[in-house]
Amino acid sequence: TPEIGAFYDYRLAHNMGLNSSIMFGAGTEHRGILVNLSAVISTPLAAHHSVALRTGLTLANQNYMQSQFGVTREQAEDRHSEPYKAAGGLKNLFVNCNWEWEVSNKYTLSSGMGFKHVYGDASSSPRIDTRNHVRLFSSLGYHS
């Protein structure tokens, strides 16, 4: 689903920064709002190679939380369960560790691992099997 958003990054020092984003249009009814806030610190390993540690949180409005974690009356009847109303608030906390390689002056390859723990009404949802998630990721970035 297409979403629109705004992003703001602030460098505290050459190796430390604060990042934020707000996305509109998330969720099944496209009325959800997600806010991501994080801090990152990095250190060089060798020429053109560095490691970074990022930690942060995700906040979501009630529309998003209900569409992703809530159970409507109709859904509850189909599943023979109880309805569940998910309120907005803290969705999750996360920590990512990644390695970055500046392949050239325009391309950066990044790979790493992340850990996310679901909180708030999302964690109590009958739609959630586990509150802890581990992921592996890679990305290729281009900058002009």
C-alpha positions in Angstrom: 0.0 0.0 0.0 1.4 3.4 -0.9 2.2 5.6 2.1 3.4 9.2 2.2 5.7 10.5 4.9 8.3 12.8 6.2 11.8 12.1 7.3 14.3 14.0 9.5 17.8 13.0 10.3 20.1 15.0 12.6 23.8 14.4 13.0 25.1 15.0 16.5 28.6 14.1 15.5 30.3 12.4 12.5 29.4 9.0 14.0 26.2 9.7 15.9 22.8 10.7 14.8 19.1 10.9 15.5 16.5 9.7 12.9 12.8 10.1 12.7 10.0 9.4 10.2 6.3 9.7 10.1 4.2 7.7 7.6 0.6 8.3 6.7 -1.7 5.8 5.0 -0.6 2.7 6.8 -3.0 -0.2 7.7 -5.8 -1.9 6.0 -8.0 1.2 5.8 -5.1 3.6 4.9 -5.8 5.8 8.0 -2.9 4.6 10.0 0.0 6.7 11.2 3.4 5.3 12.1 6.2 7.3 13.8 9.7 5.8 14.1 12.3 7.4 16.3 15.9 6.1 16.6 19.5 6.9 17.5 22.5 5.5 15.8 26.2 5.3 16.6 28.8 4.0 14.2 32.5 3.3 14.2 34.9 2.6 11.4 36.5 -0.8 11.0 38.8 -0.2 8.0 38.8 2.0 5.0 35.3 2.2 3.6 33.9 -0.2 6.3 32.0 0.5 9.5 29.6 -1.0 12.0 26.6 0.7 13.4 24.2 0.2 16.3 20.7 1.6 16.0 18.1 1.6 18.7 14.6 3.0 18.7 10.9 2.7 18.9 7.8 2.7 16.8 4.6 4.5 17.8 1.2 4.0 16.0 -2.2 5.6 16.1 -5.4 3.7 17.0 -6.4 3.2 13.3 -3.2 1.4 12.5 -3.1 -0.7 15.7 -6.7 -1.8 15.3 -6.2 -2.7 11.6 -3.1 -4.8 12.4 -3.7 -6.2 15.8 -7.4 -5.7 16.6 -10.2 -8.3 16.1 -13.5 -7.0 15.0 -16.8 -8.5 16.0 -17.2 -10.1 12.6 -13.7 -11.6 12.7 -14.3 -12.8 16.3 -17.5 -14.6 15.2 -15.6 -16.3 12.3 -12.8 -17.4 14.7 -15.1 -18.3 17.6 -13.2 -15.9 19.8 -13.6 -12.5 21.5 -13.3 -9.1 19.9 -10.1 -7.2 20.7 -9.7 -3.4 20.5 -6.1 -2.2 20.1 -5.4 1.3 21.2 -2.7 3.5 19.8 0.6 4.0 21.4 3.9 2.2 21.7 4.1 -0.6 19.0 7.6 -1.9 19.5 11.2 -1.3 20.6 14.1 -2.4 18.3 17.9 -2.8 18.1 19.8 -3.2 14.9 23.4 -3.9 14.3 24.8 -3.6 10.8 28.0 -3.5 8.8 28.3 -0.9 6.0 30.6 -1.0 3.1 31.1 2.2 1.0 31.5 0.4 -2.3 32.1 3.7 -4.2 31.4 7.3 -3.7 27.8 6.7 -4.8 26.9 3.2 -3.4 26.8 1.8 0.1 26.1 -1.9 0.9 24.6 -2.5 4.3 23.9 -5.9 6.0 22.9 -6.8 9.5 20.6 -8.2 12.1 17.8 -6.7 14.1 15.8 -7.5 17.2 12.3 -6.2 17.8 10.1 -6.6 20.8 6.3 -5.9 20.4 4.8 -3.8 23.3 1.5 -2.2 24.3 -1.9 -3.4 22.9 0.0 -5.0 20.0 1.6 -7.5 22.4 -1.7 -8.5 24.0 -3.4 -9.1 20.6 -4.8 -12.6 19.9 -3.3 -12.1 16.4 0.3 -12.2 17.8 2.1 -15.5 18.2 5.4 -14.1 19.5 6.5 -10.8 20.9 10.1 -11.1 19.8 11.3 -11.0 16.2 14.8 -11.4 14.8 15.5 -10.4 11.2 18.4 -10.3 8.8 18.6 -7.6 6.2 20.7 -6.2 3.3 20.3 -3.1 1.3 22.1 -1.2 -1.4 21.9 2.5 -1.1 22.6 5.2 -3.8 23.4 8.8 -3.0 24.3 11.6 -5.4 
